[in-house]
């Protein structure tokens, strides 16, 4: 009887997960400290860097061969030095 009750409870929880996840209310993140800035040049703490990394994606990134690949940028070009 206990095993049947446990299985039934587990199935109810599995069935309820999509219902709970279908509501679009945004994402709530809790940190131990406050983020004092999102300025990429003023980031200091690990929490600030982590939040900025999730909020401010890079335009490009370096792959394993250290070649520049697009992330958010679709294209780019080099400007002349006199610009």
Secondary structure, 3 states (H helix, E strand, C coil): CHHHHHHHHHHHHHHHHHHHHCCCCCCCCCCCCCCCCCCCCCCCCHHHHHHHHHHCCCCEEECCCCCEEECCCCCCCCCCCCC
